[in-house]
Amino acid sequence: MRWLLPPRADEVDLAAVYALPADRAPGRPFVRANMISSLDGAIAIKGRSGGLGGPADQRLYDTLRSLTDVVLVGARTMRTERYGPVRVDATARAQRLARGQSPVPPIAVVTRSCHLDWASPFFVEAQARPIIFTTADADSGAVARASAAADVVVCGDTAVDLGRALRELGRRGATSVLVEGGPGLNAQLVAGGLLDELCLTLSPRLVAGNGPRVLAGHELAETLGLDVIHILEEDGFLLLRLQPCPTDTR
Ligand SMILES: NC(=O)c1ccc[n+]([C@@H]2O[C@H](COP(=O)([O-])OP(=O)(O)OC[C@H]3O[C@@H](n4cnc5c(N)ncnc54)[C@H](OP(=O)(O)O)[C@@H]3O)[C@@H](O)[C@H]2O)c1
């Protein structure tokens, strides 16, 4: 892997390069999203993201998980990508403990239906108890089953209020949240002014089709400008680290 921007000749140490900033928005954790997209904007091939990735993207994915306090994901991504429990290797685990973090970050799932497979390895083999953010109108039987497998937090009547969910994670001690999509969840976070950083990998492929992009749903009332923090490259994969630009005059 090599630096493209800023131009640097030293080796890329992903954990150091993606270290979380000390500055945080008041009252909630730092929110970083990680996504991969083809060059023509597809975020899935036949409904799943796996066909877009490569070794560089996989290392970034593991590194970002190893750095965060909590992973946050939409229920459809958790289902379609067949999420399992987070695995953190011994080195990263020791680094987490040295930073005062739990050995493994829990995954928080956003779901209105509360219909998830409670007997799946995601729940049964989790080393950090998952968190379910759901709504007051969720099916009460499903919520009861969820409570046996996860910490259930009601954060809204008919939709999870993501600002409230993030504040709840902060109340539980999280200072950073890694959002792993999908596009529906990403769009809500951006619309709510809740995204602090976007890690976007551009996969050197064309996919076509009518699938969603990195953000889905309604067009934003105002577009969000992004500043480039860095760009890395490996095997044609471009790893962009971006942050919202406070005064976007472009
Ligand atoms: N390329 C990448 O990096 C990447 C990353 C992630 C995902 N993906 C792809 O993206 C697709 C899935 O993304 P998606 O946008 O369709 O779905 P998503 O955002 O992952 O999940 C949508 C679901 O999350 C729940 N949800 C979201 N916001 C909610 C709210 N405010 N209140 C209550 N529930 C809420 C609902 O779950 P319930 O239905 O349970 O109520 C909703 O159906 C998949 O094809 C996946 O492969 C790609």
The ligand as an SDF file (V2000), in Angstrom:
LIG
                    3D

 48 52  0  0  0  0  0  0  0  0999 V2000
  -20.5630   -1.6700   -0.1780 N   0  0  0  0  0  0  0  0  0  0  0  0
  -20.6440   -1.4990    1.1170 C   0  0  0  0  0  0  0  0  0  0  0  0
  -19.6940   -1.0180    1.7530 O   0  0  0  0  0  0  0  0  0  0  0  0
  -21.9180   -1.8930    1.8380 C   0  0  0  0  0  0  0  0  0  0  0  0
  -21.9960   -1.7050    3.2260 C   0  0  0  0  0  0  0  0  0  0  0  0
  -23.1870   -2.0420    3.8620 C   0  0  0  0  0  0  0  0  0  0  0  0
  -24.2550   -2.5310    3.1470 C   0  0  0  0  0  0  0  0  0  0  0  0
  -24.1450   -2.7160    1.8130 N   0  0  0  0  0  0  0  0  0  0  0  0
  -25.2750   -3.2120    1.0410 C   0  0  0  0  0  0  0  0  0  0  0  0
  -26.3900   -2.3730    1.2810 O   0  0  0  0  0  0  0  0  0  0  0  0
  -27.5850   -3.1150    1.2060 C   0  0  0  0  0  0  0  0  0  0  0  0
  -28.3940   -2.8870    2.4770 C   0  0  0  0  0  0  0  0  0  0  0  0
  -28.5280   -1.5200    2.7190 O   0  0  0  0  0  0  0  0  0  0  0  0
  -29.9720   -0.8340    2.9180 P   0  0  0  0  0  0  0  0  0  0  0  0
  -29.7620    0.6300    2.8250 O   0  0  0  0  0  0  0  0  0  0  0  0
  -30.9350   -1.4880    1.9940 O   0  0  0  0  0  0  0  0  0  0  0  0
  -30.3740   -1.2480    4.3660 O   0  0  0  0  0  0  0  0  0  0  0  0
  -29.7670   -0.9150    5.8100 P   0  0  0  0  0  0  0  0  0  0  0  0
  -29.5910    0.5610    5.9880 O   0  0  0  0  0  0  0  0  0  0  0  0
  -28.6150   -1.7850    6.0950 O   0  0  0  0  0  0  0  0  0  0  0  0
  -30.9560   -1.4490    6.7120 O   0  0  0  0  0  0  0  0  0  0  0  0
  -32.2580   -0.9630    6.5510 C   0  0  0  0  0  0  0  0  0  0  0  0
  -33.0650   -1.5080    7.6980 C   0  0  0  0  0  0  0  0  0  0  0  0
  -32.5300   -0.9870    8.9240 O   0  0  0  0  0  0  0  0  0  0  0  0
  -33.6110   -0.6610    9.7840 C   0  0  0  0  0  0  0  0  0  0  0  0
  -33.6210    0.7910    9.9190 N   0  0  0  0  0  0  0  0  0  0  0  0
  -32.8600    1.6950    9.2480 C   0  0  0  0  0  0  0  0  0  0  0  0
  -33.0990    2.9280    9.7250 N   0  0  0  0  0  0  0  0  0  0  0  0
  -34.0390    2.7930   10.6830 C   0  0  0  0  0  0  0  0  0  0  0  0
  -34.6850    3.7110   11.5580 C   0  0  0  0  0  0  0  0  0  0  0  0
  -34.3910    5.0250   11.5650 N   0  0  0  0  0  0  0  0  0  0  0  0
  -35.5910    3.2290   12.4260 N   0  0  0  0  0  0  0  0  0  0  0  0
  -35.8640    1.9010   12.4900 C   0  0  0  0  0  0  0  0  0  0  0  0
  -35.2800    0.9770   11.6940 N   0  0  0  0  0  0  0  0  0  0  0  0
  -34.3670    1.4410   10.8110 C   0  0  0  0  0  0  0  0  0  0  0  0
  -34.8490   -1.2530    9.1610 C   0  0  0  0  0  0  0  0  0  0  0  0
  -34.8180   -2.5950    9.6180 O   0  0  0  0  0  0  0  0  0  0  0  0
  -36.0960   -3.5500    9.7500 P   0  0  0  0  0  0  0  0  0  0  0  0
  -36.4310   -3.9100    8.3480 O   0  0  0  0  0  0  0  0  0  0  0  0
  -35.6110   -4.7230   10.5510 O   0  0  0  0  0  0  0  0  0  0  0  0
  -37.1490   -2.7730   10.4310 O   0  0  0  0  0  0  0  0  0  0  0  0
  -34.5280   -1.1260    7.6870 C   0  0  0  0  0  0  0  0  0  0  0  0
  -35.2780   -2.0010    6.8790 O   0  0  0  0  0  0  0  0  0  0  0  0
  -27.1820   -4.5560    1.0170 C   0  0  0  0  0  0  0  0  0  0  0  0
  -27.2530   -4.8720   -0.3510 O   0  0  0  0  0  0  0  0  0  0  0  0
  -25.7290   -4.5750    1.4680 C   0  0  0  0  0  0  0  0  0  0  0  0
  -25.0050   -5.5820    0.8110 O   0  0  0  0  0  0  0  0  0  0  0  0
  -22.9910   -2.3950    1.1430 C   0  0  0  0  0  0  0  0  0  0  0  0
  1  2  1  0
  2  3  2  0
  2  4  1  0
  4  5  1  0
  4 48  2  0
  5  6  2  0
  6  7  1  0
  7  8  2  0
  8  9  1  0
  8 48  1  0
  9 10  1  0
  9 46  1  0
 10 11  1  0
 11 12  1  0
 11 44  1  0
 12 13  1  0
 13 14  1  0
 14 15  2  0
 14 16  1  0
 14 17  1  0
 17 18  1  0
 18 19  2  0
 18 20  1  0
 18 21  1  0
 21 22  1  0
 22 23  1  0
 23 24  1  0
 23 42  1  0
 24 25  1  0
 25 26  1  0
 25 36  1  0
 26 27  1  0
 26 35  1  0
 27 28  2  0
 28 29  1  0
 29 30  1  0
 29 35  2  0
 30 31  1  0
 30 32  2  0
 32 33  1  0
 33 34  2  0
 34 35  1  0
 36 37  1  0
 36 42  1  0
 37 38  1  0
 38 39  2  0
 38 40  1  0
 38 41  1  0
 42 43  1  0
 44 45  1  0
 44 46  1  0
 46 47  1  0
M  CHG  2   8   1  16  -1
M  END
$$$$
